[in-house]
């Protein structure tokens, strides 16, 4: 696949593209690294030691809905606005977001921007590992930040709540696609978050998020992505709702759906952290 076909400033850009545009005055780079609670890693401390030049740190746990007991639910628009202004990210900016895993939590921030009606955002394909493997420049200096006005327009259709997902599960009107590993999806292992039941939403299909990625952490090309979804029994002609453990890797599948030209998708923000908590919601296994 040619680089010209790969690079899309609204979905996914290559390390070559970012290197060529890094000094653009209206480019903003965000480090959205996030790790599972049991990983024993501090994403913000790692950012302080080494990041792509000019990158700001986007704290997924902080820039979230503090009113919810669920982990890192999407922030209310006013909180998103205040945090972005403080980071010097606003109207007229092209944003590129990456993470230190490859392609993992960055997609969550891509979705968050989309939810706020901001389309000029792309994920860095392969993330910081690919950038560093290619010997590209990194720094440990915090960026110079100037306040920038930002307007948002929340796109309610890009997010689903538990009631909407339960309705879709019951009626089969949308494809529910679960990004968790097969053992978690099948209910064969305990969930990493304590107190949650094991299994999956009835009727859901399983596409572990790693299956949409290449070995180097980059995303597969659109033809290969389509094949992955179809192999899992996903009907790409139907609306899609992506889900996972807490809405992080569900966003990787959302990005993959966007890359194959699927435009009617949404993310179940509460994901299994919510569904697995309520005994009155049905759970399927196997």
C-alpha positions in Angstrom: 0.0 0.0 0.0 1.4 3.4 -0.9 2.0 6.0 1.8 -0.3 8.4 0.0 -3.2 5.9 0.5 -2.2 5.2 4.1 -1.9 8.8 5.4 -5.3 10.2 6.3 -5.2 13.2 8.7 -8.7 12.2 9.9 -7.9 8.6 10.8 -4.3 7.4 10.6 -0.9 8.8 9.6 2.5 7.2 9.2 5.7 8.2 11.1 7.0 9.6 7.8 3.9 11.9 7.6 4.4 13.1 11.1 8.1 13.7 10.6 7.4 15.8 7.5 4.8 17.9 9.4 6.2 18.0 12.9 7.2 21.7 12.5 3.9 22.8 11.1 2.6 25.7 13.2 -0.9 24.3 13.4 0.1 20.7 14.2 -0.5 19.5 17.8 0.9 16.2 19.0 -0.7 14.4 22.0 0.8 11.5 24.0 -2.2 9.5 25.1 -0.3 6.6 26.7 -2.4 4.6 29.2 -1.7 1.2 30.8 -3.9 -1.4 32.5 -4.0 -0.9 36.3 -2.0 -4.1 36.8 0.7 -3.2 34.3 2.9 -1.4 36.9 3.7 1.4 34.5 3.3 5.2 34.9 2.4 6.7 31.6 2.9 10.3 32.7 6.3 9.6 34.2 7.4 7.8 31.0 6.1 10.8 28.9 8.2 13.2 31.1 11.4 11.1 30.3 10.8 10.7 26.5 8.2 12.0 24.1 7.9 13.1 20.5 9.0 16.8 20.2 6.2 19.2 21.2 3.9 16.5 22.4 1.5 17.3 25.2 0.3 14.5 27.6 -3.4 13.6 27.4 -4.4 12.0 30.7 -7.2 9.6 29.8 -8.1 9.0 33.4 -8.2 12.7 34.3 -9.9 14.0 31.1 -13.0 12.0 31.9 -16.4 12.2 33.6 -15.5 12.5 37.3 -19.2 12.1 38.1 -19.2 8.5 37.0 -17.9 5.6 39.1 -16.9 3.8 35.9 -13.3 4.1 34.7 -12.5 7.1 32.3 -15.9 7.6 30.9 -16.0 10.3 28.2 -15.7 13.8 29.6 -18.5 16.3 29.5 -17.9 18.9 26.7 -17.1 21.7 29.1 -14.3 19.7 30.8 -12.9 18.7 27.4 -12.9 22.4 26.4 -11.1 23.6 29.5 -8.5 20.8 29.4 -7.8 21.3 25.7 -7.5 25.1 26.1 -5.0 24.6 28.9 -3.0 22.3 26.6 -3.0 24.8 23.8 -5.1 22.6 21.5 -8.0 24.3 19.7 -9.8 25.3 16.5 -7.7 25.1 13.4 -5.3 22.6 14.7 -4.4 19.3 13.1 -4.0 16.8 16.0 -1.9 13.6 15.9 -2.2 11.3 18.9 0.1 8.4 19.8 0.8 6.0 22.6 3.8 4.1 24.0 2.3 0.7 23.2 2.0 1.0 19.4 -1.7 1.4 18.7 -3.7 1.0 21.8 -5.0 3.9 23.9 -4.4 6.6 21.3 -7.5 5.5 19.4 -9.6 6.3 22.6 -8.5 9.9 22.3 -9.2 9.9 18.5 -12.7 8.8 19.4 -13.1 11.4 22.2 -12.2 14.2 19.7 -14.7 12.7 17.2 -17.3 12.6 19.9 -16.7 16.4 20.4 -17.1 17.0 16.7 -13.4 17.5 16.1 -12.5 15.7 12.8 -8.9 16.9 12.3 -7.3 14.2 14.4 -5.3 11.1 13.4 -3.6 8.3 15.2 0.1 7.8 14.7 0.4 4.3 13.1 2.7 2.2 15.2 3.0 4.9 17.9 6.1 5.8 19.9 7.7 2.3 19.5 7.8 2.6 15.7 9.0 6.3 16.0 11.8 5.3 18.2 12.7 2.1 16.3 13.3 4.4 13.3 15.7 6.5 15.3 13.6 9.6 15.2 13.9 12.6 17.5 12.5 12.5 21.1 12.8 15.0 23.9 12.1 15.3 27.6 11.2 19.0 27.6 7.7 20.1 28.3 6.2 22.1 25.4 5.5 25.8 25.3 1.8 26.1 25.6 -0.5 29.0 24.5 -4.2 29.1 25.2 -6.2 28.4 22.1 -10.0 28.8 21.7 -11.9 25.6 21.0 -15.5 25.0 20.0 -17.1 21.6 20.3 -20.3 20.0 19.0 -21.0 16.7 20.8 -21.9 13.9 18.3 -24.3 11.8 20.4 -24.5 9.1 17.8 -20.9 8.0 18.4 -21.5 6.7 22.0 -24.0 4.2 23.4 -25.1 3.7 27.0 -26.1 0.5 28.7 -29.8 0.8 27.8 -29.1 1.3 24.2 -26.7 -1.6 24.1 -29.2 -3.9 25.9 -31.9 -2.9 23.3 -29.5 -3.6 20.4 -28.6 -7.0 22.0 -32.2 -8.0 22.4 -33.3 -6.9 18.9 -30.2 -7.8 17.0 -30.4 -4.5 15.2 -26.7 -3.8 15.4 -23.5 -5.8 15.4 -21.9 -5.7 18.9 -18.2 -6.3 18.5 -16.1 -7.1 21.5 -12.4 -6.2 21.4 -11.4 -8.3 24.5 -9.3 -11.5 24.2 -11.1 -14.7 23.3 -10.7 -16.2 26.8 -12.3 -13.2 28.4 -15.0 -13.0 25.8 -15.8 -16.7 26.3 -15.9 -16.3 30.1 -13.0 -18.8 30.5 -10.9 -16.5 32.7 -11.6 -14.0 35.5 -11.9 -10.3 34.5 -8.9 -8.1 35.5 -11.3 -5.7 37.3 -12.5 -7.3 40.6 -16.2 -8.0 41.1 -17.2 -8.4 37.4 -18.9 -11.4 36.0 -17.2 -13.3 33.1 -18.6 -13.7 29.6 -20.0 -11.3 26.9 -23.0 -9.4 25.8 -25.5 -11.8 24.2 -25.2 -11.8 20.4 -21.8 -10.1 20.4 -19.0 -11.1 18.0 -15.4 -11.3 19.1 -12.6 -9.4 17.3 -9.7 -9.1 19.8 -8.2 -5.8 19.1 -4.8 -7.3 18.3 -6.3 -9.0 15.2 -6.6 -5.6 13.5 -2.9 -4.9 14.0 0.3 -6.0 12.3 3.2 -7.5 14.3 4.8 -4.1 14.5 1.8 -2.4 16.1 0.6 -0.7 13.0 -3.0 -1.2 11.7 -3.7 -3.6 8.9 -4.7 -2.2 5.5 -8.4 -1.8 4.8 -8.8 -5.0 2.8 -7.2 -7.1 5.6 -9.3 -5.3 8.2 -12.4 -6.2 6.3 -11.4 -9.8 6.2 -10.8 -9.8 10.0 -14.3 -8.5 10.7 -15.9 -10.9 8.2 -14.0 -13.9 9.6 -15.6 -13.1 13.0 -19.0 -13.1 11.5 -19.5 -9.4 11.5 -22.0 -8.1 9.0 -20.5 -4.8 7.9 -23.8 -3.7 6.3 -25.3 -3.3 9.8 -24.7 -0.6 12.4 -21.8 -1.5 14.7 -21.3 -1.0 18.4 -17.8 -1.7 19.7 -17.1 -2.7 23.3 -14.2 -4.0 25.4 -13.2 -3.9 29.1 -13.5 -0.1 29.7 -13.8 1.6 26.3 -10.1 1.8 25.4 -9.6 -1.0 22.8 -13.3 -0.7 21.7 -12.0 2.6 20.1 -9.3 0.6 18.2 -12.1 -1.3 16.6 -14.0 1.9 15.9 -10.9 3.3 14.1 -10.6 0.1 12.1 -14.3 0.3 11.1 -13.7 3.9 10.0 -10.7 2.8 7.9 -12.8 0.2 6.0 -15.4 2.8 5.2 -18.0 1.8 7.8 -19.6 5.1 8.9 -22.4 3.8 11.2 -20.5 2.8 14.3 -20.5 3.8 18.0 -18.6 2.9 21.2 -20.2 1.5 24.2 -18.5 3.7 26.7 -19.2 1.7 29.9 -18.2 -1.6 28.2 -17.7 -4.6 30.4 -16.8 -2.5 33.4 -20.5 -1.6 33.4 -22.2 -4.6 31.8 -20.4 -7.2 33.9 -21.4 -5.4 37.1 -25.2 -5.7 36.9 -26.7 -9.1 37.7 -29.9 -8.2 35.8 -28.1 -7.9 32.5 -27.8 -11.3 30.7 -24.3 -12.7 30.1 -23.4 -15.3 27.4 -20.4 -17.6 27.5 -18.5 -19.7 25.1 
